[in-house]
Amino acid sequence: MATRRVYVIELDSAAGRRRDPRLPWLYVGSSARSPEERFEQHLNGYKSARIVKKHPLRLRPDLYEDLETIRKGGSKAAVRAEKARARELARCGFVAHCDGVSYGKGEGDWVEWGEARLAPVAHFVDEAARELIDASFAALPGDRCVQLLRGERGFWVQEFLDPADPPPAYGLFPHVTAAALRRRVAALATGPV
């Protein structure tokens, strides 16, 4: 029996109305292929969900890499895992489309990820913070780095980045508490995390 992996694709802003302008719509799927191969298949229209075919942006490994490979139960177990991840992502503010349902659409409150939930994928925060620091026009203070990771907007952004063409790391973590991001960014400044 083939193993399966859950993957998450970020969709562009035309996919639908967002619960928060910083939180994109997502598509959650699973496949026996690697997430990269399956994303390419979506882009080429092979067994692609309509919403992904029309609005693909990028894979979001920071939102699926912590999941185990599904070794037993076949496609039914994979669909259960997809739905579970979509519901979890909806609970932290995203609209997550999965198996014909848009979880989180029209819902109100959500709870941001704290340090414990972030821990399995924290290295993505570290990489994104380094990318922002490297791309910054000026020395990037930790508090501003956290604001950029969360996708916050303001006149001050142009002091550090080109708002018309920000690096891909800008705004990747609006679903994570500022406190959890602050700890990661502070640890980067003092040495390996």
Residue pairs with C-beta under 8 A, 6 or more apart in sequence:
1 71
1 72
1 74
2 32
2 74
3 32
3 69
3 70
3 71
4 30
4 31
4 32
4 69
4 70
4 74
4 75
4 77
4 78
5 30
5 31
5 32
5 34
5 35
5 64
5 67
5 69
5 70
6 28
6 29
6 30
6 64
6 67
6 70
6 78
6 81
6 82
6 85
7 28
7 29
7 30
7 31
7 35
7 38
7 39
7 59
7 64
8 26
8 27
8 28
8 59
8 60
8 61
8 63
8 64
8 85
8 89
8 96
9 26
9 27
9 29
9 39
9 42
9 52
9 56
9 57
9 58
9 59
9 60
10 24
10 25
10 26
10 57
10 58
10 59
10 60
11 24
11 25
11 26
11 27
11 51
11 52
11 55
11 56
11 57
11 97
12 24
12 55
12 56
12 57
13 24
14 54
14 55
15 24
15 25
15 51
15 54
15 55
15 97
16 25
16 95
16 102
16 105
18 24
18 25
18 95
19 93
19 94
19 95
19 104
19 107
19 108
19 110
20 93
20 174
22 150
22 151
22 152
22 171
22 174
23 93
23 94
23 95
23 174
23 175
24 57
24 94
25 51
25 55
25 94
25 95
25 96
25 97
25 102
26 60
26 63
26 86
26 89
26 94
26 95
26 96
26 97
27 49
27 51
27 52
27 96
27 97
27 98
28 64
28 82
28 83
28 85
28 86
28 89
28 96
28 97
28 98
29 38
29 49
29 52
29 82
29 98
30 70
30 75
30 78
30 79
30 81
30 82
31 37
31 38
33 41
35 59
35 61
35 64
36 59
39 56
39 59
41 47
41 48
42 48
42 49
42 52
42 53
42 56
43 56
45 53
49 97
51 97
58 168
61 121
61 124
62 121
62 124
62 125
62 172
62 173
63 85
63 89
63 121
64 85
65 120
65 121
65 124
66 120
66 121
67 81
67 85
70 77
70 78
70 81
73 80
79 99
82 98
82 99
83 98
83 99
83 101
83 103
85 96
85 98
86 96
86 97
86 98
86 101
86 103
87 96
87 103
89 96
89 103
89 104
89 175
90 96
90 103
90 104
90 107
90 110
91 104
91 110
91 111
92 110
92 111
92 112
92 113
92 175
93 104
93 110
93 112
93 174
93 175
94 104
94 175
95 102
95 103
95 104
95 105
96 102
96 103
96 104
97 103
104 110
110 175
112 175
112 176
112 177
113 175
113 176
113 177
113 180
114 176
114 177
114 179
114 180
115 177
115 179
115 180
115 183
118 125
118 176
118 180
118 184
122 184
122 193
124 172
125 149
125 173
125 176
125 181
125 184
126 184
126 188
126 193
127 169
128 149
128 169
128 172
128 173
129 145
129 149
129 169
129 184
129 185
129 188
130 188
131 167
131 168
131 169
132 140
132 145
132 148
132 149
132 160
132 161
132 167
132 169
132 170
133 140
133 145
133 188
135 161
135 166
135 167
135 169
136 160
136 161
137 159
137 160
137 161
138 159
138 160
140 148
140 160
142 182
142 185
142 186
142 189
143 182
144 156
144 160
145 185
146 178
146 181
146 182
146 185
147 154
147 178
148 157
148 160
148 161
148 166
148 169
148 170
148 171
149 169
149 170
149 171
149 172
149 173
149 176
149 181
149 185
150 171
150 173
150 174
150 176
150 178
150 181
151 170
151 171
151 172
151 173
151 174
153 163
157 163
157 166
161 167
161 170
173 181
184 193
187 193
